[in-house]
Amino acid sequence: METATTGLVLRQIKVGEADQILTILSPDLGVISASARGSLRLKNKLFSACGLFCYSEFTVTTGRSTYFIESAQVKTIFHGLARSVEGMSLAMYMAELAATLSPAPPEAAAQLRLLLNSLYMISEGKRPLLQLKAIYELRAMSLAGYMPDVLACKACGQYDGEAFYFDAAGGNLLCAACAGKINRAPNLDAGGLYALRHICLVEDKQLFAFSLSAQSAGRLGKVSEQYTLSHLEHGLKSLDFLRTVLS
């Protein structure tokens, strides 16, 4: 039976001379593996729509353990990703994280929107890459059911302050005074705290609508990465490389 869906290509694995196995994030099907036979041939009907980070309309049929792509038409290509090693590396990391989280419908639709918007922001150079990395990590984890408690200090309920400690393992905040009582130093300044709350709590249309100093972005980036890794069963190869090019 044929199924029509849209999807973003997260990963490509070459098979033989001209075939590929694609990992696709679809709002209707979740994360799927799909065989794209002959798609590496330049004149093949699937060639243009099955590239990495292509957002395409697919017609697929179901096999025993995989899908088969019968037709595909490009909707969006993020040409700007290839302008820098840093941008492409961040996109690869986001794609691997999306595949690892492996969202099922209906969560898959929200995760797909987030990833498409994030790739657009990278492609068009709309925000600093460190800021986009933190946005994607925290929002993706929140959508996956791991939203941290970012409203106030867990111990005393304090909301405002120049410095807070974000506990990556526990997913909660401590004000500077309460953090000191357990020998923890603040790891977020006021800007980073605002950004943390913004990313986790605002509506989709406002997600990227804030600015952040380099210092605040650096601190937020460290805690967002720690929080992400603390909820995954294994590390991500793309993150290891990203750390060598993005700082």
VENFEN-V696496 format. One record per residue. N is the residue number from 0. RES is the residue in three letters. PSI is psi in degrees with one decimal (999 if undefined). NEAR is the number of other ideal C-beta (glycine too) atoms within 12 Angstrom. D_FIRST is the distance of its C-alpha to the first C-alpha in Angstrom with 1 decimal. Layout:
# VENFEN-V696496
N_RES_PSI_NEAR_D_FIRST, N_RES_PSI_NEAR_D_FIRST
This chain:
# VENFEN-V696496
0_MET_135.2_11_0.0, 1_GLU_142.8_14_3.8, 2_THR_133.9_22_6.6, 3_ALA_134.3_21_10.2, 4_THR_161.5_34_13.1, 5_THR_163.6_30_16.6, 6_GLY_159.9_45_18.2, 7_LEU_130.4_47_21.4, 8_VAL_116.4_47_21.8, 9_LEU_-29.6_43_24.1, 10_ARG_147.8_33_24.5, 11_GLN_136.1_27_24.1, 12_ILE_119.4_21_24.7, 13_LYS_136.5_17_25.4, 14_VAL_117.8_19_24.2, 15_GLY_-150.0_15_26.1, 16_GLU_-34.8_12_27.4, 17_ALA_0.3_19_24.7, 18_ASP_159.8_24_21.6, 19_GLN_150.8_35_21.2, 20_ILE_119.5_28_19.6, 21_LEU_142.0_42_19.4, 22_THR_122.6_32_20.0, 23_ILE_135.5_46_18.7, 24_LEU_114.5_48_19.8, 25_SER_139.2_39_17.3, 26_PRO_-26.5_30_18.5, 27_ASP_-29.9_24_15.3, 28_LEU_-10.6_30_14.3, 29_GLY_-148.1_28_17.8, 30_VAL_120.5_34_18.8, 31_ILE_156.8_37_16.1, 32_SER_134.6_32_16.6, 33_ALA_133.8_43_14.6, 34_SER_125.5_33_15.4, 35_ALA_87.9_45_16.7, 36_ARG_127.3_29_17.7, 37_GLY_6.8_23_20.9, 38_SER_-11.3_38_21.1, 39_LEU_-5.3_24_24.8, 40_ARG_132.0_18_25.8, 41_LEU_-35.9_12_27.6, 42_LYS_2.1_11_26.2, 43_ASN_144.9_22_22.6, 44_LYS_-18.7_21_20.3, 45_LEU_-8.7_36_19.3, 46_PHE_-53.4_23_22.9, 47_SER_-25.5_22_24.1, 48_ALA_-3.4_34_21.3, 49_CYS_17.1_45_20.9, 50_GLY_163.8_31_24.5, 51_LEU_132.9_30_25.9, 52_PHE_18.5_41_26.2, 53_CYS_132.1_38_24.1, 54_TYR_114.2_34_22.5, 55_SER_163.7_37_19.6, 56_GLU_125.8_27_16.7, 57_PHE_145.2_39_13.5, 58_THR_121.1_26_10.1, 59_VAL_153.1_33_8.3, 60_THR_158.8_20_5.7, 61_THR_130.1_20_6.8, 62_GLY_-165.2_17_9.6, 63_ARG_-44.6_9_12.4, 64_SER_3.0_11_14.4, 65_THR_171.0_24_13.1, 66_TYR_157.8_33_10.7, 67_PHE_128.4_30_10.8, 68_ILE_119.2_42_11.9, 69_GLU_-35.1_28_11.2, 70_SER_158.0_26_13.6, 71_ALA_142.4_36_16.2, 72_GLN_130.1_24_19.1, 73_VAL_136.2_25_22.1, 74_LYS_-46.9_21_23.4, 75_THR_137.0_26_26.2, 76_ILE_131.6_24_28.1, 77_PHE_79.6_33_31.0, 78_HIS_-33.0_19_33.5, 79_GLY_-13.3_21_36.4, 80_LEU_-32.4_32_35.1, 81_ALA_1.2_20_36.5, 82_ARG_-21.9_16_40.0, 83_SER_150.0_17_41.2, 84_VAL_-38.8_17_40.6, 85_GLU_-46.2_26_41.1, 86_GLY_-43.9_35_38.4, 87_MET_-38.5_28_35.8, 88_SER_-39.1_29_36.8, 89_LEU_-40.9_43_36.4, 90_ALA_-40.9_42_32.9, 91_MET_-39.1_34_32.0, 92_TYR_-45.8_40_33.5, 93_MET_-40.9_47_31.6, 94_ALA_-41.1_42_28.3, 95_GLU_-38.4_34_29.2, 96_LEU_-42.2_43_30.3, 97_ALA_-42.8_45_27.0, 98_ALA_-37.0_32_25.1, 99_THR_-42.0_31_27.6, 100_LEU_-28.7_36_27.4, 101_SER_60.1_26_23.6, 102_PRO_143.9_32_23.2, 103_ALA_158.1_21_20.4, 104_PRO_143.9_19_19.6, 105_PRO_-7.5_16_21.8, 106_GLU_-31.3_25_24.3, 107_ALA_-35.4_33_22.0, 108_ALA_-42.3_25_22.4, 109_ALA_-40.6_28_26.2, 110_GLN_-37.2_40_26.3, 111_LEU_-44.5_39_24.4, 112_ARG_-43.3_29_26.9, 113_LEU_-45.7_37_29.7, 114_LEU_-42.3_45_28.7, 115_LEU_-44.3_35_28.1, 116_ASN_-38.3_32_31.5, 117_SER_-42.0_42_33.2, 118_LEU_-37.2_39_32.0, 119_TYR_-44.0_30_33.3, 120_MET_-38.4_30_36.6, 121_ILE_-48.9_40_37.0, 122_SER_-38.3_29_36.0, 123_GLU_1.3_18_38.5, 124_GLY_38.3_19_41.2, 125_LYS_-26.3_21_41.5, 126_ARG_156.9_29_42.7, 127_PRO_144.9_29_44.3, 128_LEU_-37.4_35_41.8, 129_LEU_-38.0_34_43.4, 130_GLN_-42.2_39_42.9, 131_LEU_-35.9_44_39.3, 132_LYS_-47.3_43_38.7, 133_ALA_-41.4_44_40.4, 134_ILE_-49.0_42_38.5, 135_TYR_-44.8_45_35.1, 136_GLU_-53.1_47_36.1, 137_LEU_-39.2_42_37.6, 138_ARG_-41.1_41_35.0, 139_ALA_-42.2_45_32.0, 140_MET_-37.4_38_33.8, 141_SER_-43.7_34_34.6, 142_LEU_-29.7_30_31.0, 143_ALA_2.1_27_30.1, 144_GLY_11.1_16_32.6, 145_TYR_40.4_26_35.7, 146_MET_126.1_22_37.7, 147_PRO_163.0_35_41.3, 148_ASP_104.2_24_44.2, 149_VAL_12.1_35_45.8, 150_LEU_-41.3_20_48.0, 151_ALA_171.3_20_51.3, 152_CYS_128.8_31_53.2, 153_LYS_-31.7_25_52.0, 154_ALA_-44.7_23_55.6, 155_CYS_-7.5_18_57.7, 156_GLY_6.7_17_55.3, 157_GLN_135.2_22_56.7, 158_TYR_-49.1_17_54.5, 159_ASP_159.7_17_56.4, 160_GLY_155.5_25_58.0, 161_GLU_-20.9_17_58.4, 162_ALA_135.4_28_56.8, 163_PHE_158.9_44_54.3, 164_TYR_124.1_35_52.9, 165_PHE_118.4_43_49.1, 166_ASP_104.9_27_48.3, 167_ALA_-36.0_28_45.1, 168_ALA_-42.1_17_44.7, 169_GLY_-19.7_22_45.4, 170_GLY_40.3_28_43.8, 171_ASN_172.2_28_46.9, 172_LEU_149.2_39_50.0, 173_LEU_136.3_34_53.7, 174_CYS_168.8_30_56.5, 175_ALA_-41.3_28_59.0, 176_ALA_-46.0_20_61.5, 177_CYS_-34.2_25_59.2, 178_ALA_-39.2_27_57.6, 179_GLY_-31.7_18_61.1, 180_LYS_-22.5_14_61.8, 181_ILE_22.6_16_59.2, 182_ASN_43.6_9_60.2, 183_ARG_137.3_27_57.3, 184_ALA_142.6_15_57.8, 185_PRO_138.2_26_55.9, 186_ASN_4.9_29_53.0, 187_LEU_133.5_43_52.1, 188_ASP_-175.8_27_54.5, 189_ALA_-39.1_24_54.3, 190_GLY_-43.4_26_52.0, 191_GLY_-36.7_39_49.5, 192_LEU_-43.8_37_49.7, 193_TYR_-45.7_28_48.9, 194_ALA_-40.1_42_46.0, 195_LEU_-47.5_46_44.6, 196_ARG_-41.6_28_44.7, 197_HIS_-50.3_28_43.4, 198_ILE_-42.2_43_40.3, 199_CYS_-26.5_33_39.4, 200_LEU_-23.1_21_40.3, 201_VAL_166.5_21_39.9, 202_GLU_159.4_14_37.1, 203_ASP_-43.2_22_34.6, 204_LYS_-17.0_9_36.4, 205_GLN_0.3_14_39.6, 206_LEU_-43.3_32_38.4, 207_PHE_3.0_29_39.8, 208_ALA_62.8_19_42.8, 209_PHE_157.6_26_45.6, 210_SER_160.5_16_47.9, 211_LEU_136.6_33_49.2, 212_SER_159.2_19_52.1, 213_ALA_-38.7_18_51.6, 214_GLN_-45.7_17_53.4, 215_SER_-39.4_31_51.3, 216_ALA_-38.0_33_48.1, 217_GLY_-44.0_27_49.2, 218_ARG_-43.3_33_49.9, 219_LEU_-39.7_43_46.7, 220_GLY_-37.4_39_44.7, 221_LYS_-45.5_26_46.3, 222_VAL_-32.8_40_45.6, 223_SER_-38.6_44_42.0, 224_GLU_-44.5_33_41.3, 225_GLN_-41.5_27_43.1, 226_TYR_-41.8_38_41.2, 227_THR_-50.3_37_37.8, 228_LEU_-30.2_25_38.7, 229_SER_-16.6_21_40.2, 230_HIS_5.6_27_36.9, 231_LEU_152.8_23_34.8, 232_GLU_-15.7_10_34.8, 233_HIS_164.8_12_35.6, 234_GLY_175.3_19_36.9, 235_LEU_124.7_26_35.0, 236_LYS_-37.5_18_35.9, 237_SER_-29.2_27_35.4, 238_LEU_-37.9_31_38.0, 239_ASP_-42.8_18_40.5, 240_PHE_-40.3_20_40.4, 241_LEU_-38.6_33_40.3, 242_ARG_-26.1_22_43.6, 243_THR_-16.9_13_45.3, 244_VAL_-16.3_21_44.7, 245_LEU_123.7_31_44.6, 246_SER_999_16_47.7
